[in-house]
Amino acid sequence: MLRLSKLLILLSVLVLSVALVACGGGAPPATEAPAGANDAAAESTGAAEAPASEGEPRTIAVSGAFALFPMMTVWAEQYSALHPNIRFDVQGGGAGKGMTDVLAGAVDIAMVSREIKPEETGQGAFGVPVTIDAVVPTANANNPHVAELLATGLTPESAAAIWMGDQPTKTWGALLGVDATDPITVYTRSDAAGAAEVWAKFMGGSVQEDLRGTAVNGDPGLAEAVRQDTLGIGFNNIGFAYNLETGAQLDGLVVIPLDLNGDGAISDDESFYDTKDAIAAAIAARTFPYPPARELYLVTKGEPDADIVAFYEWVLTEGQALVSDAGYVNLDAGQIEAALGLIGK
């Protein structure tokens, strides 16, 4: 009976943890786990360490990149299940918002999907890489020219002619070398987005402002704009271009392959876009180019405090086991060692 009571208590704690994470900003402070619940949690989750039962209840506020938002939500939920005194309030809004929030002291951690700029470091931004993601170009799955588009792909130069330049490519016929006058509807991001900056850098630009197109807020908004526009073209982080449950490309979108050798055709060694797992493997092997692949960062103002260091250490060790299923790419051993060194581990 005693063991059954402990397990019922544990179940209540875990359900409360999931509910609080899902509720976002309205989550109240957590209470300390009941005696015995932590041992049962460690046994049921297979964790290498017993979850912490000491310490004051704390909610860690997080905001920033849509690219990192799904992964951060998974980490927050799992970490709170192991450490019931720690809760997270995770909000999106874009990398720029996250950086502004953390430097202003409005949140504890920013999610940033681009390199940290020198001026941000000068204001105290302290970044730790935690996973890898990539940006991919997307088109509407019902585009009348989708077969030609998938066969030829985009080079940095042809992509730049769509999103940048004084004489942009305006029709699908001009892009694909066919007799068609259908206009290309170009979409970009309106929020300060790491994805937009990384996409600009792939095409030879340097900042988000180099891109032209109809500006749409957020990764989900941009994906939906292209899904609703037969002649639309955009770009998304892979977590918003693929269905993470099935691994297939998102219904209504096609991921446009990149013509890496510039020969005007997608060869077998350039064809790794059909599933989330296939492109993740290409990113990990660096067959897919950097940029538009890149490391994603968690950022504090100044060095992180003890609670955040403990969370970062878990993310860079046990937490890496959750990365692949969430649609991201693991840091390699050298990157993990370097990241742990940043936090003194």
Secondary structure, DSSP 8 states (H G I E B T S, - for coil): -HHHHHHHHHHHHHHHHHHHHHHGGG--------TTHHHHHHHHHT-SS-----S--EEEEEEE-TTTHHHHHHHHHHHHHH-TTEEEEEE-S-HHHHHHHHHTTS-SEEEE-S---HHHHHTTEEEEEEEEEEEEEEEETT-TTHHHHHHH-B-HHHHHHHHSSSS---BHHHHHTSS---B-EEEEESS--HHHHHHHHHTT--SGGG--SEEESHHHHHHHHHHT-TTEEEEEEGGGTB-TTT-BB-TTEEE--B-SS-SSS--GGG---SBHHHHHHHHHTT-S-TTTEEEEEEEEESS--HHHHHHHHHHHTGGGGGTGGGT-B---HHHHHHHHHHTT-
